[in-house]
Amino acid sequence: MTKTQDDKLQPKTPYQAPKVVAVSLRPEEAVLGHCKVTGSAGPISGSCGSALACRSIGS
Amino acid sequence: MSVLEHNSPVIGTSRPTSARTDHASRVCYQVGGISFAMQAQPGMRLALDPGLADFAFKSPLCDLEFACGWTSNLTLPRSKPAFVSGGLWTAYRENNGTSLYFQTPRLGETPYKHCWLSDDLSHGRVSLLQRFFDPELPVYPLEYPLDELLMIHRLSRGDGVEIHSCGVVSRDGAGRLFVGHSGAGKSTASRLWLREPGIRVLSDDRIIVRMEQGGTVMYGTPWHGDAGLAEPSSASLQRIFLLEQAAKNEIVPLAPARGAAELFARTFVPHHHAEGVARTLQFLEKLTSIAPVSILRCTADARAIEEVLRAA
C-alpha cells in the first residue's frame, strides 16, 4: 500500500490552532536553595543539630 | 552535621548516626540506582545522615566518587557565578567542572563548604572549612541540599528525572505517580493510600523516574515530606497524576506535550546547565509518550482513591 492510499484510510484529525499554556513554576522550590533535612519533614526542628540557617521550604 | 561559629563554642551537636554505618573513612549510599561514595582524607571521620540509613550501600567503586577533607581557607571565586540559588548555594564554572559554594547567614559571608563536580559527573571533591566544624565529630559532607543537587546534576545527563511527587505501588506492583508542588496534597494522598491493603509508598515528596530495559521505573528517595515516607525500592510506573485540590473528584487526561510541560514545572533540574535542561525536556517528552498524564482533581479523603482505582 502506498503512503497516499494509507493516508486516505486514516481519519483526519481536525486542525487545532497552537495554544500557549502557562505552567506555574515555583523557583524557590525548583532550585533546592534552602534547607530540608532528611531526618524530619519541613523546617529543621529544635532537635536538628545543624547550625545552617533554617529557611526551609518544607515539603 | 555539627558546625562551629567563628571562635565560638559548639552550637550544634552531631545528630545520631545510622546504626548501619560506623564512623568511617568511606561511606556510600544508593538512590534511584545511582551510587554515591565519600572517601575521607586523614583526620576526617564520616557518617551518613540518619535519613539515608536505609539507602546505605557498599561498593569499592560508586557511580560518583567524592574525596572529602578539611580546608583552612575557603573563599568565593572572583568570576561571575553561573547560578545564584538565592539560598544556601552558588554555582561557578571552575577547572572543567562545576563548583558549588555553600554559605549561610548564620556563619557570615565565608563559605562553609565547597564541592567541585567533574563535567562527566563521575567524581568530585568536597572541602569543609575546618573552623566551622567540630573535628571530634563525624560529618556527612554531602548534607542536603548537596546530596540532592548532585543527584539532579547526574540525572540531567539524560539518566532520568527527580519529580516533586509521591509514588504509590499497588499490590500487583503497578506504580502511580502523584505530582504536585508543596501543599498540593502529596503527603495527604500518601497517608490515604496507605490505608488500602497491600499498598506501598516509595516517597511522599520526591520520586526518581528512569527508563530501563524493562520499561519506566520509579524509585523512592530519602528526601521525604510531612508523612516521612522513604523507601529504597522501585516499581514499574504506569500512570501519572497531577494533584489539584477540588470539591469533587475528577480525572482529566492531558495531551503529552501539556503533560511534559506540567511535569517540567515540578521536576528538579540544574537550571544553570542548558544541556541538562534540554536533556531533561527530552526525557519528559519520552516519558509522557509512554506513561499517560492526567490531572487528578480530588478531595482530601478516600473518595479520591476510589476515583483513581476506577480509572485503572
Interface residues (C-beta under 8 A of the other chain):
Chain A: V21 V23 S24 L25 R26 P27 E28 E29 A30 V31 L32 G33 H34 C35 K36 V37 T38 G39 S40 A41 G42 S47 C48 G49 S50 A51 L52 A53 R55 I57 G58 S59
Chain B: M1 S2 V3 L4 E5 I11 G12 T13 S14 R15 D49 P50 G51 L52 F83 S85 G86 G87 L88 W89 T104 P105 R106 L107 E143 Y144 P145 E148 L149 I152 H164 H181 S182 K186 S187 D204 D205 P222 W223 H224 G225 D226 A227 G228 A230 R258 A261 E262 F264 A265 F268 V269 H271
